[in-house]
């Protein structure tokens, strides 16, 4: 860490330099930025060749939201670093976090030439990742995985790069190998479910998402992903409904469980009619929308239910709201065209059909694969 960097080069007035550095580090640790700046500026004046002084000063400027000064100090630290791989690594990390990705790569490569470490490969991989250079990100993160065989994060980061490049088979291979060491990791299982989803291995994806609900029942992402592929999980719908019901009991103020539970029940209704289960679906969706009104999927499901009930005016209202919240989804346009037909709104129905066809063509008639977040959310 930058707070414990060694001061390797002794200036002419070494004692004063050391004292100012210690003062600056102590002030920085207690977030006394004014004192830290004065002390470190004095240290840099006493020894202008100290990479450590310039780097620490860059951190003070950054905390004070003075990014031009912070970047200038970091550049001086880079020039003074010589063969100090620790300073170079930290400067590259600072550049990356500041969005200076080209500079981060250049300095990171200098650090790598001096120290072939997993940390530096990870820095380079994450920089390429931020640049959306997936092939180089995979190359660097594969090296991290090789050098850190027992790091769950190394496995996940490499899998993320494969997922972002839409190489779902490659991601699945990495994650399946990782499961041999981390066989109870919700994060890896969730990512593996997404990889299977991308490969259209829907039954396997549902298995992974259901496993995540057992390993980490309060993590909402698995419920969200299951909701995306329920149409491919007909034989697992009762189990999904049970998991959703358990989630809604534990988190009654979250709409996630209610929406997923409603969707599973709706998919299990007979093709026609309004059996008693339909009342349960409507009650669940009413709860979800009362908690959070701006949910495109909840409005869409309510539109489907109300169309079944032949309440076409109310169905149209919910489908229109769903489209307003997510106009790129083809499905509500298709259903709204049907409802408009029932209401005698022929021109509006034709317009919705045209939009449905256009959106289907643009998306290749397939929904994009949602990707897992970098870190698992613990609360709904």
FENNORLIN-V115738 format. One record per pair of residues at least 6 apart in sequence whose C-alpha atoms are under 8 Angstrom apart, sorted by the first residue. I is the first residue (numbers start at 1). J is the second residue. If there is no record, write none. Layout:
i:I j:J
i:I j:J
//
This chain:
i:2 j:56
i:2 j:90
i:3 j:25
i:3 j:29
i:3 j:56
i:5 j:52
i:5 j:86
i:5 j:87
i:6 j:52
i:7 j:50
i:7 j:52
i:9 j:50
i:11 j:17
i:11 j:46
i:11 j:47
i:12 j:46
i:12 j:47
i:13 j:46
i:16 j:43
i:16 j:46
i:17 j:42
i:17 j:43
i:17 j:46
i:17 j:47
i:18 j:43
i:20 j:39
i:20 j:40
i:20 j:42
i:20 j:43
i:21 j:39
i:21 j:40
i:21 j:43
i:21 j:53
i:23 j:36
i:23 j:39
i:24 j:35
i:24 j:36
i:24 j:37
i:24 j:38
i:24 j:39
i:24 j:40
i:25 j:36
i:25 j:56
i:26 j:36
i:27 j:33
i:27 j:35
i:27 j:36
i:28 j:36
i:28 j:60
i:33 j:60
i:33 j:63
i:33 j:64
i:36 j:60
i:37 j:57
i:37 j:60
i:37 j:61
i:40 j:53
i:40 j:54
i:40 j:56
i:40 j:57
i:41 j:53
i:41 j:57
i:43 j:53
i:44 j:50
i:44 j:53
i:44 j:54
i:49 j:80
i:50 j:77
i:50 j:80
i:50 j:81
i:51 j:76
i:51 j:77
i:51 j:78
i:51 j:79
i:51 j:80
i:51 j:81
i:51 j:87
i:52 j:77
i:52 j:87
i:53 j:77
i:54 j:73
i:54 j:74
i:54 j:76
i:54 j:77
i:55 j:73
i:55 j:74
i:55 j:76
i:55 j:77
i:55 j:87
i:55 j:91
i:57 j:70
i:57 j:73
i:58 j:69
i:58 j:70
i:58 j:71
i:58 j:72
i:58 j:73
i:58 j:74
i:59 j:70
i:60 j:70
i:61 j:67
i:61 j:69
i:61 j:70
i:62 j:69
i:62 j:70
i:71 j:95
i:74 j:91
i:74 j:94
i:77 j:87
i:77 j:91
i:78 j:87
i:78 j:88
i:78 j:91
i:78 j:107
i:81 j:87
i:81 j:88
i:83 j:114
i:84 j:111
i:84 j:114
i:85 j:110
i:85 j:111
i:85 j:112
i:85 j:114
i:85 j:115
i:86 j:111
i:88 j:107
i:88 j:108
i:88 j:110
i:88 j:111
i:89 j:107
i:89 j:108
i:89 j:111
i:89 j:120
i:91 j:104
i:91 j:107
i:92 j:103
i:92 j:104
i:92 j:105
i:92 j:106
i:92 j:107
i:92 j:108
i:92 j:123
i:93 j:104
i:93 j:108
i:93 j:123
i:94 j:104
i:95 j:101
i:95 j:103
i:95 j:104
i:96 j:103
i:96 j:104
i:96 j:127
i:101 j:127
i:101 j:130
i:101 j:131
i:104 j:124
i:104 j:127
i:105 j:124
i:105 j:127
i:108 j:120
i:108 j:123
i:108 j:124
i:109 j:124
i:111 j:120
i:112 j:120
i:112 j:121
i:117 j:147
i:118 j:143
i:118 j:144
i:118 j:147
i:118 j:148
i:119 j:144
i:121 j:140
i:121 j:141
i:121 j:143
i:121 j:144
i:122 j:140
i:122 j:141
i:122 j:144
i:124 j:137
i:124 j:140
i:125 j:136
i:125 j:137
i:125 j:138
i:125 j:139
i:125 j:140
i:125 j:141
i:126 j:137
i:126 j:141
i:127 j:137
i:128 j:134
i:128 j:136
i:128 j:137
i:129 j:137
i:129 j:161
i:134 j:161
i:134 j:162
i:134 j:164
i:134 j:165
i:137 j:161
i:138 j:158
i:138 j:161
i:138 j:162
i:141 j:154
i:141 j:157
i:141 j:158
i:142 j:158
i:144 j:154
i:145 j:151
i:145 j:154
i:145 j:155
i:145 j:158
i:148 j:154
i:150 j:181
i:152 j:178
i:152 j:182
i:155 j:174
i:155 j:175
i:155 j:178
i:156 j:175
i:156 j:187
i:156 j:188
i:156 j:191
i:157 j:374
i:158 j:171
i:158 j:174
i:159 j:170
i:159 j:171
i:159 j:172
i:159 j:174
i:159 j:175
i:159 j:191
i:160 j:171
i:160 j:191
i:160 j:372
i:160 j:374
i:161 j:171
i:162 j:168
i:162 j:170
i:162 j:171
i:163 j:171
i:163 j:195
i:163 j:371
i:164 j:371
i:166 j:198
i:168 j:195
i:168 j:196
i:168 j:198
i:168 j:199
i:169 j:195
i:169 j:196
i:169 j:199
i:171 j:192
i:171 j:195
i:172 j:192
i:172 j:195
i:172 j:196
i:175 j:188
i:175 j:189
i:175 j:191
i:175 j:192
i:176 j:192
i:178 j:188
i:179 j:185
i:179 j:188
i:184 j:215
i:185 j:215
i:186 j:211
i:186 j:212
i:186 j:215
i:186 j:216
i:187 j:375
i:187 j:376
i:189 j:208
i:189 j:209
i:189 j:211
i:189 j:212
i:190 j:208
i:190 j:209
i:190 j:212
i:190 j:221
i:190 j:222
i:190 j:372
i:191 j:371
i:191 j:372
i:192 j:205
i:192 j:208
i:193 j:204
i:193 j:205
i:193 j:206
i:193 j:207
i:193 j:208
i:193 j:209
i:194 j:205
i:194 j:225
i:194 j:369
i:194 j:370
i:194 j:371
i:194 j:372
i:195 j:205
i:196 j:202
i:196 j:204
i:196 j:205
i:197 j:204
i:197 j:205
i:197 j:369
i:198 j:369
i:202 j:229
i:202 j:232
i:202 j:233
i:203 j:232
i:203 j:233
i:206 j:226
i:206 j:229
i:206 j:233
i:209 j:222
i:209 j:223
i:209 j:225
i:209 j:226
i:210 j:222
i:210 j:226
i:210 j:240
i:212 j:222
i:213 j:219
i:213 j:222
i:213 j:223
i:213 j:243
i:217 j:247
i:218 j:247
i:218 j:378
i:218 j:379
i:218 j:380
i:219 j:376
i:219 j:377
i:219 j:378
i:219 j:379
i:219 j:380
i:220 j:256
i:220 j:377
i:220 j:378
i:220 j:379
i:220 j:380
i:221 j:372
i:221 j:376
i:221 j:377
i:223 j:244
i:223 j:256
i:223 j:257
i:223 j:260
i:224 j:256
i:224 j:260
i:225 j:370
i:227 j:260
i:227 j:263
i:230 j:237
i:230 j:264
i:231 j:267
i:237 j:264
i:237 j:268
i:238 j:264
i:240 j:261
i:240 j:264
i:241 j:260
i:241 j:261
i:241 j:264
i:241 j:265
i:242 j:261
i:244 j:257
i:244 j:258
i:244 j:260
i:244 j:261
i:245 j:257
i:245 j:258
i:245 j:261
i:246 j:257
i:247 j:257
i:248 j:254
i:248 j:255
i:248 j:256
i:248 j:257
i:248 j:258
i:251 j:257
i:251 j:380
i:253 j:291
i:254 j:288
i:254 j:291
i:254 j:380
i:255 j:287
i:255 j:288
i:255 j:289
i:255 j:291
i:255 j:292
i:256 j:288
i:256 j:380
i:258 j:284
i:258 j:285
i:258 j:287
i:258 j:288
i:259 j:284
i:259 j:285
i:259 j:288
i:259 j:297
i:259 j:298
i:261 j:281
i:261 j:284
i:262 j:280
i:262 j:281
i:262 j:282
i:262 j:284
i:262 j:285
i:263 j:281
i:263 j:301
i:265 j:277
i:265 j:278
i:265 j:281
i:266 j:278
i:266 j:281
i:266 j:305
i:269 j:275
i:269 j:277
i:269 j:278
i:272 j:308
i:273 j:308
i:273 j:309
i:274 j:308
i:274 j:309
i:278 j:305
i:281 j:305
i:282 j:302
i:282 j:305
i:285 j:298
i:285 j:301
i:285 j:302
i:288 j:298
i:289 j:295
i:289 j:298
i:289 j:299
i:294 j:325
i:295 j:322
i:295 j:325
i:296 j:321
i:296 j:322
i:296 j:323
i:296 j:324
i:296 j:325
i:296 j:326
i:297 j:322
i:298 j:322
i:299 j:318
i:299 j:319
i:299 j:321
i:299 j:322
i:300 j:318
i:300 j:319
i:300 j:322
i:300 j:332
i:302 j:315
i:302 j:318
i:302 j:319
i:303 j:314
i:303 j:315
i:303 j:316
i:303 j:317
i:303 j:318
i:303 j:319
i:304 j:315
i:304 j:335
i:305 j:315
i:306 j:312
i:306 j:314
i:306 j:315
i:307 j:315
i:307 j:339
i:312 j:339
i:312 j:340
i:312 j:342
i:312 j:343
i:313 j:343
i:315 j:339
i:316 j:336
i:316 j:339
i:316 j:340
i:319 j:332
i:319 j:333
i:319 j:335
i:319 j:336
i:320 j:332
i:320 j:336
i:322 j:332
i:323 j:329
i:323 j:332
i:323 j:333
i:328 j:359
i:329 j:359
i:330 j:355
i:330 j:356
i:330 j:357
i:330 j:359
i:330 j:360
i:331 j:356
i:333 j:352
i:333 j:353
i:333 j:355
i:333 j:356
i:334 j:352
i:334 j:353
i:334 j:356
i:336 j:349
i:336 j:352
i:337 j:348
i:337 j:349
i:337 j:350
i:337 j:351
i:337 j:352
i:337 j:353
i:338 j:349
i:339 j:349
i:340 j:346
i:340 j:348
i:340 j:349
i:341 j:349
i:359 j:365
i:360 j:366
//
